[in-house]
């Protein structure tokens, strides 16, 4: 026992000595990139052109098979949806087995088997895999298309279109593709009830006979398999699948806009806005700057630690998440940054998204940003590469993209070789913040006013099918039976009741504001029915004074006194000094207009519009129209907020007045009711 204790002490001492030799004040140097060892894949090709890739993995007694038909995109036009319907009908019975027997057999084996226009996929336990392989081959080669099943699928497709008619997300994705690629492009066309109704059973059969061919197909088999036996089975089951010529199609060229624009899709039922900043790009797997583009996107919007997420969610709380994606393609790729945001912050979100996109283009990322992006990407890659499906997918990519055999073995070396300059160059090349479409799907009446005010981009308007449209109406109709008297009465109920309001004979208010950094104090006094006084003081000195005694009045500024004009005297006599709303019952209700996401009802009387919150009843804004000395019309908006009770009556304690380029935001610090006011104040 003593010997064991001494041995333990010796080992402990040695470990402390080793630790003492490590300088923990320095960050350890990163080691070399991990060596990537992909699972070995075996490949052979049948005489009909079907390429087969097999990857052994004996960890679990399971196997899977994936058929990929690598046809180039094709345009379906007025029969858009024919390929997806064909894919859905595959496997619903063959020349050898009925639909029900086919499905029952798959269920009995505890397996999965599904078909699509782009191929098929199956998985099962090892002992049942030969039968699953046989069922897949039968479905691929011998599927029967019946009128009964076609009619069912057509109805299902139409029902799906109908159920998605009001989906904001579906409309957003549809129009994003239509605008990015064009409706005459395979990536930009979409299925409608008209195109589905144009499709016949013969169209489906023609699609299958024209495009479902082995000479453009890859069969990938993964799992607990014996390659020799599987090869023999594949030859037996798939060699009689007839090859053929795939119809040729010349895809139209996709172009980005010359100058960034906003494309707005109005959806009246939208409770939030779907934003996508999109541009097309020419980027293919294996391109020299492909790795830099991946890392640039990782830094910008690749996840929860990326800049878009940190800005729009963590900092601004505009959204649950904002991300970006670079999609490479042999045909045409895209860059897309997205966010789903509250209506009232749509304009601000666009500003922040563009700010982050332009920042990564015009400002170099830091060493730490690049290091973190590489570590995250490499970590995910190393975890993914251990999966058998990854080896098969990478083997398929080598075929599809004509990549060198060691492409993935040297992948991490290429990632580690990316420099800060490479990231910036890739961002400038592929994230076209200056030539992008900012596609927004949302509720125009809630969104457009701020979007127009805070954006320098041209705004185009489209309907939910990508057709050019007019700017949506920015007002809502007045509800039946709603009257000016009802609106005014609701306002008085909201502030405490008309009886309490009528008991107020005088008010005195003191409020503070700043103008160009200079503090000022505004004091107002009022006496029923129409006597008013307003003084503005700076540093204790009265700079402006306006007085009306009920019959006449004057304005005094910088030592000069000017009598009121006759029209101002008339207006002063007609007004109510304390609650002018009492005079608004004779006004006219003109429209419903949203302000900061809340609907207000607008009452117009004379040259003034008054906005009342339709939920609370409180007055939130007034807009008075006047004329400048040179005769130009000018609107002066005043907004009211922060309502607080004073002796049982609600008064706004925040009043903002906008006059031309000047904003005055007054914070009321004192209100007195029925005290502090004398007749001599109005002399």
Secondary structure as UniProt FT lines:
FT   HELIX           2..20
FT   TURN            24..25
FT   STRAND          41..45
FT   TURN            47..48
FT   STRAND          51..56
FT   STRAND          62..69
FT   HELIX           77..79
FT   TURN            80..81
FT   HELIX           82..89
FT   TURN            90..91
FT   HELIX           99..108
FT   TURN            109..110
FT   STRAND          112..116
FT   TURN            117..118
FT   STRAND          119..125
FT   HELIX           126..142
FT   HELIX           147..163
FT   TURN            164..166
FT   HELIX           168..181
FT   TURN            183..184
FT   TURN            186..188
FT   HELIX           193..198
FT   HELIX           201..211
FT   HELIX           214..216
FT   STRAND          217..223
FT   HELIX           227..238
FT   TURN            239..240
FT   STRAND          261..266
FT   TURN            268..269
FT   STRAND          272..281
FT   TURN            285..286
FT   TURN            288..289
FT   HELIX           290..301
FT   TURN            304..305
FT   HELIX           307..309
FT   HELIX           310..315
FT   STRAND          319..327
FT   STRAND          333..342
FT   HELIX           343..345
FT   HELIX           346..362
FT   HELIX           367..385
FT   HELIX           388..401
FT   TURN            405..410
FT   HELIX           411..416
FT   HELIX           420..430
FT   TURN            433..434
FT   STRAND          437..442
FT   HELIX           444..454
FT   STRAND          458..462
FT   TURN            464..465
FT   TURN            480..481
FT   HELIX           484..495
FT   HELIX           498..502
FT   STRAND          506..515
FT   TURN            516..517
FT   STRAND          518..527
FT   TURN            528..530
FT   STRAND          531..538
FT   TURN            539..540
FT   STRAND          541..548
FT   STRAND          553..557
FT   TURN            558..559
FT   STRAND          560..563
FT   HELIX           566..574
FT   HELIX           580..586
FT   STRAND          588..595
FT   TURN            596..597
FT   STRAND          598..605
FT   TURN            606..607
FT   STRAND          608..613
FT   TURN            614..616
FT   STRAND          619..627
FT   TURN            629..630
FT   STRAND          633..646
FT   TURN            647..648
FT   STRAND          649..659
FT   TURN            660..661
FT   STRAND          662..673
FT   HELIX           679..682
//
